[in-house]
Every structure is written in structure tokens, then in C-alpha cells.
Amino acid sequence: MKPAVLLLSGGLDSATTGVIARADGFELHALSLAYGQRHHFELQAAARVAAALGVKSHVTLSIDLSQFGASALTAAIDVPKDRTDNQMQHGIPITYVPARNTVFLSLALAYAETLSAADIFIGVNAVDYSGYPDCRPEFIAAFERLANLATKAGVEGELQFKIHTPLILMSKADIIRRGVELGLDYGLTHSCYDPDPTGRPCGHCDSCQIRRAGFAAAGIPDPADTI
Ligand SMILES: [Zn+2]
């Protein structure tokens, strides 16, 4: 089996990316980031999903982006609630974490080179998402070029790095259908940006709304739905 690094947040998309990578025959090394996110419950979800995927290893790195702040996910800024579809489809919301996927992919690349793994999986999605610029195909293509220029294994030709984004052009409903087909239990995942102190989802942030609409469109009940 070829080794691959999986960026695993504990959310719906990264878990689905994991089952797709596993079905494609990769041996998974999961990487989760404790970045000072207010929804730290997702790290517990990441541990549950990693166990369910049977990953070869699971590393959780602490890199506290709350020291920079500036995002509703890492600073004392209210998470927007009950935004309309129109609002969610325009502009980049305050839940954007500056350069987050560049930071995360850089760490995944460092881990991958250490493992002699050419393949990195990330569950970005440019269809049902919040307009974040670092979820788009142009960004992923640029990072893949960077990966092959920035590493010893890349410039010496030992590895040709590939950034896999199996969900990038899928609707949320199709992502959920694919995960269910592959046996993923979405009850293990956590999506809410602003859960209560016990981890219960708020039901009103963009992430909760996108998740709810996705399950509704797929015609599948959300096993994590406790609202
Ligand atoms: Zn929420």
C-alpha cells in the first residue's frame, strides 16, 4: 500500500476524503491541527474518525493561530448565525482563518516528505462552501507546484508530490452519499463552528446550515443531529 498523509479535521469533508483515500488503496497517516479553534470538539471527532479509518498513524500538532486572532474561529469574535444562502454565496466571511490551508498543507507536506509519501489528501470543496479562497482548484494547483519545488524529495526526483482533493467539485449531498456508500458513520464527525460547552452543534452557523442542507438534499438523516 502506498502511504498518504490525510489532513483530518474531524469534520464531514475530511472524514469522507479519508474513506475515499482508503478505498483507493492508500495507507493513511492522519494529521490534525490544534490551532486554537473554538470548536476544539472537532479534535475528538478526528480521533474517532482516525480510529474508524484504521489509520497507520495519527499526529495532532499544536500550532496556536489564536495568537494571531483575526478570525471568528480563533478570536473572541461572534460566529455569524442564520446567514441566508445568498449571503453565504458572496464574500469571504469572518470565519476565514488567514492562510489556514497554506499553513496546514505546508505541515502535511513536511510530514509527507518525512514519511516518503508522495500523496496528500485534503477535503477542500469549492461548491457547497463558505467562499474561502484556499479551497479553490487554483490554490491547490499552485500548492502542488510549490510542493515539488520546495522539498529535497521533490527537486531530487525521489517523489512527485500530488495534492488529492477528491471532493473539490462535489456537492455536499454527493459527498454524503459517497461517504455512506463507503461505510462512513457521520455520527463520528463534528462540523459546528460554535458548539455549546458540551459539544452540541449550534444549528445556526454556516457549517451547521451547509451540513443540514447537504443531508436533506441527500435524503439521508444526519446521525450526529442532536438539535
Ligand atoms: Zn453551528
Residues whose N, C-alpha, C, O or C-beta is under 5 A from the ligand:
A	BS01	ZN	C192 Y193 D194 P201 C202 G203 H204 C205 C208
